Amino acid sequence: MKHNLEKSRHNSIRLKDYDYSQNGAYFVTACTPNSRSFFGDVVRGEMVLNKYGKIINQFWNELPNHFFNVESDWLMVMPNHIHGVIVINNECRGGVTPPMGEETSPLQKPKLGQIVAYFKYQTTKSINKVRSTPGLQVWQRSYYEHIIRNEEELNKIRYYIQTNPLKWHLDRDNPERIGIDGLEEEIFNSRITNQMIK
């Protein structure tokens, strides 16, 4: 039976009154429509990116070039989704602390949703240009985020991201999933920190 990700993940809402422009690390997952494999294949436990997957990787790595307060941490491009960690650090501008007394305008402090929207828009535009398919939807409208609370949780999520291709057969985003990954269930089932942003 095919797992309907779009339907099952719209149940949660954004964490009320949380400032998504504040310093912190955020675990983000974005999926393709209808779990369509689009970015490459898992071969013997390793993700092999196609040209569209390479575009995803490139734009992720270039996020700090567009947002001075963003560090693009770990990323794993999977056949039909991505997992990554975005770090927001408002005290630094390209690794350099702003001069004394310099204020950062609200436009220079984007919220997590603006960062993800920019990433999805740019990757969609570039992929459609390569494919000559203007208007093709590359991503689901929503995305999943998890506010990372401490170093232990960050390390656990980084490990999950890094080993995701090895456990593709257990991945909740794999339409042919044949089992359950306990760490994945732990990360995605936290009622406090997990949100599906619409």
N, C-alpha and C positions, 0 to 999 in steps of 0.2 A: 504494500500500500504506500502511495506517495505521501510524504509528509508535507502538509500545507503550512509553510513557514509564515507566509504573509498573514494568514488567519490566526495562527497560534501565538504570534508574538505581539499582537496589538492590544493585549489585555492590560499591560501596565502603562502608567502615565509618568510624565516627567516628575522628578523629585521636587515637591512643592517648596517654593521659597529658596531654592538652592541657587547660588550665583555661579553659573557655569563659565564665567570669565575669570574666576579666582584661581590662584596658584593651586596646582595639583596634577595628579596623573590620572588619566581616564582610559579605560579599556573600551575600545570601539569595535563593533562588528557591523558590516554592511553586506547585504546579500543581493544577488541578481534576482530579477523577477522569475517566479515559478521554479526557483532552484536550478535555472539553466546553467550548465557548465559553459564557461565563456573565456576563462583566463588561462587554461592549460589543463594538464592532467597530473594525477599522482601516479608515479611509476616507481615500483619497488620501495615505497615509503618515502619518496622524495617528490617535491612539487617541481614539475617542469613547466615553466612559464612559456606561453605563446606570445606573440607580439602584443596582444592586448594586455596580458598579465604584466609584461615589461613596462607598458605605459602606466599601469597602476603603480608599480614599484617606483618609477621615476617621479611621478607627481607626489607620492608620499614623502620621498627623500627631499623634495624641493619645498615642502611646506614651510620650513623655517626661512626660506628666501622671500616668502610672501607675508608671513606673520612673524614679526620680530620677537614675539614672546612665546613662540612655539618651538618645542623640540620634538621631532618625529622619532619616537623610540622604536621598539620592535614592531615589525610588520611581517605577516605571513599572508601571501596571496594564495588562495585555494581555488579549485576549479569554479566555484560558484559564490564565493564570499571572500571577505578579508577579515582578519583579526589584527588589531594594532593597538599600540599605546601612544597616546598623545600627552605630552607634558606641557602645561602652561606655566610659565615663569614670568610674571610681570615686572620683576626687579631688574631684568636684563634686557638689553637691546643688542641683539646679535652677539651675545656673550659679554657685552660691556655694560656696566651699570650707567644709567643716564646721569648727566651732570647734576650737581646739587641744585635743588630747587626746581628742576625741570619736571613739569607735570605731564603725565601720560593722558592723552585725550581718550574719551570713551571709544572713539573709532579705532584707536590703537590697541584696545583691549577687547578683541573679539571673543564672543562666547563660543563654547565648544560646538554648538549647532552651526554657527557661521563658518567655522573651520571645516567641519565635515561637509557642509553644503558646497563650499568652494571646491573641495577635493572631488566630490562627486560630479559637480558641474564640469570641471576642467577635464577629468578623465573621460566623461561621457562625450564631451566635444571632440577630444583628440581621437578617441576610438571610432567615433562616427565619421571623422574626417578620413581616417585610414581605410575604413570599410566602405566609404561612400554611401553611408546610410543615415542621412540627416534625420534627426528626430527619434532614432531608435533608443528605447529605454534600456539603459545598462544596469541601473540600480533600482531596487525597491525604493519607494518613496521614504520609508522610515529607516531608522537605524537603531542599533542597540548600544547602550552605554552602561558602564559600570564605574562608579567612582572608587578609585583605589585608595584604601584607607591607611595602609602602612607598608613598610618595606617587605615584610613577610608575604603579604598579599601580592605585591608587585612581582616578587620573585616567582611566586606560584603561577601568576598569569603569564609571565614571560616564558616559563617552562611549558605551559599549556600551548602558547603560540608556537614556540619552537618545535614541539613534538606533534603538532596537529597533523602533518602529512603521514606520520607513522600510524596514526589512529584514524585515518580517513574512513575506514570501514565501520567505525563507531561514532563518527561525527554526526551530530544532530542536523547538520545542513546537507548531509549526503542522502539523496532520495533512496539509495539502496542500502541504507544503514542496517547492520546485522547485530548490533549489540549496543551497550551503553558504556561510555567512558565516565568513571566516577568523578574525576577531577572536573570534567566539563559540566556534569550535573551540579557539582558544588558551586562552580562559578556562575552558571546561568540561572540557578534557582534561588539565589539570595533574594529575599523579599525586601531587604532594606536598600541595597545599592544598585540593583539591576533595574533598568528602565528601557522601555521601547519608546523612542522619540518619534512622534508622528509628524 
